Amino acid sequence: MPITTYCTWPDVTNRLSAAGAAFRVDDDPSTKTDVLESAAVEVNGYLELRYGTTALAASNWVRFKTRDVAVYLLCLRRNHPVPKSVQARYDAAVEQMEQIAAGVLNLPDVAEPKENAPVLSNQRVTMWPFPRPQNVEGTSTGTREGYTPHNDNLDNFDYSI
């Protein structure tokens, strides 16, 4: 299955410099693809549960954070010490992606997927067979397309013996 890469090699060379990037891949040109795909897989590990790959590919924010991850991975490639500026950008990117994965932040240039948005439903209390809240059909805010209904599974249960 092909991996969707969110940044390009020129993005990496713009951040690191053409000479710095060439120095790190002069032994194996296929390293470029490996670094870009590894960075995309790391970003997917944080963000793909909340956003689809098509939404992530359209985001400039994701492109820049993937670039920061790719530059970090490229600097680590031959066990060279990572420059402090690259380490700081990588740490900031990972921290922000962790907050997005936890739901504390949202991607700034991508709409929240409908299945992750909260839905307010009217509820009533039913006392039989035990006290419990129950969603009232047809009174939810908005339309139900794209939302997972959280209706009571016991509504249609036949309790007669």
C-alpha positions as CSV (number, residue, x, y, z in Angstrom):
1,M,0.0,0.0,0.0
2,P,1.6,3.3,-1.0
3,I,2.3,5.8,1.7
4,T,1.0,9.4,1.3
5,T,3.9,11.7,1.9
6,Y,2.9,15.2,3.1
7,C,6.0,17.0,2.2
8,T,8.5,17.0,-0.6
9,W,12.3,16.8,-0.8
10,P,12.6,20.5,-1.7
11,D,10.7,21.2,1.5
12,V,13.4,19.4,3.4
13,T,16.3,21.1,1.5
14,N,14.7,24.5,2.1
15,R,14.8,23.9,5.9
16,L,18.2,22.1,6.1
17,S,20.0,23.7,3.0
18,A,20.7,21.8,-0.2
19,A,24.3,21.2,0.8
20,G,23.3,19.9,4.2
21,A,20.7,17.5,2.7
22,A,23.0,16.3,0.0
23,F,25.7,15.6,2.6
24,R,23.3,13.3,4.5
25,V,22.2,11.3,1.4
26,D,25.2,11.2,-0.8
27,D,25.7,7.4,-0.2
28,D,22.2,6.3,-1.2
29,P,19.8,8.5,-3.2
30,S,16.9,6.3,-2.3
31,T,17.2,7.6,1.3
32,K,15.1,10.6,0.2
33,T,12.0,8.5,-0.3
34,D,12.7,6.5,2.9
35,V,13.0,9.7,5.0
36,L,9.8,11.3,3.5
37,E,7.8,8.1,4.0
38,S,9.1,7.6,7.6
39,A,8.1,11.1,8.5
40,A,4.7,10.6,7.0
41,V,4.2,7.4,8.9
42,E,5.2,9.1,12.2
43,V,2.7,11.9,11.5
44,N,0.0,9.4,10.7
45,G,0.6,7.7,14.0
46,Y,-0.4,10.9,15.8
47,L,-3.1,12.4,13.5
48,E,-4.7,9.6,11.4
49,L,-7.1,8.5,14.1
50,R,-8.8,11.9,14.0
51,Y,-8.3,13.0,10.4
52,G,-8.2,11.1,7.1
53,T,-5.1,11.0,4.9
54,T,-6.9,13.2,2.3
55,A,-7.5,15.9,4.8
56,L,-3.9,15.6,6.1
57,A,-2.5,15.8,2.6
58,A,-4.4,19.1,2.0
59,S,-3.1,20.7,5.2
60,N,-0.2,23.1,5.0
61,W,0.3,22.8,8.8
62,V,0.8,19.0,8.4
63,R,3.2,19.6,5.5
64,F,5.4,21.9,7.7
65,K,5.3,19.5,10.7
66,T,6.1,16.6,8.5
67,R,9.0,18.5,7.1
68,D,10.3,19.1,10.6
69,V,10.0,15.4,11.4
70,A,11.7,14.5,8.1
71,V,14.6,16.9,8.7
72,Y,15.1,15.4,12.2
73,L,15.1,11.8,10.8
74,L,17.5,12.8,8.1
75,C,19.9,14.3,10.7
76,L,19.7,11.1,12.7
77,R,20.5,8.9,9.7
78,R,24.2,8.4,10.1
79,N,24.3,8.9,13.8
80,H,25.4,12.5,13.5
81,P,24.5,14.8,16.3
82,V,21.2,16.6,15.6
83,P,21.5,20.4,15.5
84,K,19.7,22.1,18.4
85,S,17.4,24.0,16.1
86,V,16.3,20.8,14.4
87,Q,15.7,19.1,17.7
88,A,13.7,22.0,19.0
89,R,11.4,22.0,15.9
90,Y,11.0,18.3,16.1
91,D,10.1,18.4,19.8
92,A,7.6,21.2,19.2
93,A,6.0,19.3,16.3
94,V,5.6,16.1,18.3
95,E,4.2,18.0,21.3
96,Q,1.6,19.7,19.1
97,M,0.7,16.4,17.3
98,E,0.2,14.7,20.7
99,Q,-2.2,17.5,21.7
100,I,-4.1,17.1,18.5
101,A,-4.3,13.3,19.0
102,A,-5.6,13.8,22.5
103,G,-8.2,16.2,21.3
104,V,-6.8,19.3,23.1
105,L,-6.0,21.0,19.8
106,N,-7.5,20.8,16.3
107,L,-5.7,21.2,13.0
108,P,-5.8,24.9,12.1
109,D,-6.5,24.5,8.4
110,V,-8.7,21.4,8.3
111,A,-12.3,21.1,9.3
112,E,-13.1,18.7,12.2
113,P,-14.5,15.4,10.8
114,K,-18.2,15.0,11.4
115,E,-17.8,11.8,13.4
116,N,-15.5,13.5,15.9
117,A,-17.9,16.5,16.5
118,P,-20.1,16.3,19.6
119,V,-23.8,15.8,19.1
120,L,-26.4,16.9,21.6
121,S,-29.4,14.6,22.0
122,N,-32.5,15.0,24.0
123,Q,-32.8,12.3,26.7
124,R,-35.5,11.0,28.9
125,V,-35.3,8.7,31.9
126,T,-36.9,5.3,31.7
127,M,-37.5,3.3,34.8
128,W,-38.1,-0.1,33.4
129,P,-36.3,-2.6,33.6
130,F,-33.9,-0.4,35.6
131,P,-33.5,3.4,35.8
132,R,-31.4,4.7,32.9
133,P,-31.2,7.6,30.5
134,Q,-32.4,7.0,27.0
135,N,-32.1,9.1,23.8
136,V,-35.3,10.4,22.3
137,E,-35.5,9.6,18.6
138,G,-35.6,12.4,16.1
139,T,-34.8,15.2,18.5
140,S,-31.0,15.4,18.0
141,T,-29.4,18.7,17.0
142,G,-28.7,18.7,13.3
143,T,-29.0,15.8,11.0
144,R,-27.8,12.2,11.7
145,E,-25.9,11.7,8.4
146,G,-22.3,10.9,9.3
147,Y,-22.9,10.6,13.0
148,T,-22.8,7.4,15.0
149,P,-26.2,7.1,16.7
150,H,-26.0,6.4,20.4
151,N,-29.5,5.1,20.9
152,D,-30.5,2.7,23.6
153,N,-30.2,-0.9,22.4
154,L,-32.9,-2.0,24.8
155,D,-35.7,0.1,23.2
156,N,-36.9,-2.7,20.9
157,F,-36.1,-5.5,23.3
158,D,-39.1,-7.7,24.2
159,Y,-39.1,-8.3,27.9
160,S,-42.2,-10.5,28.0
161,I,-41.6,-14.1,29.1
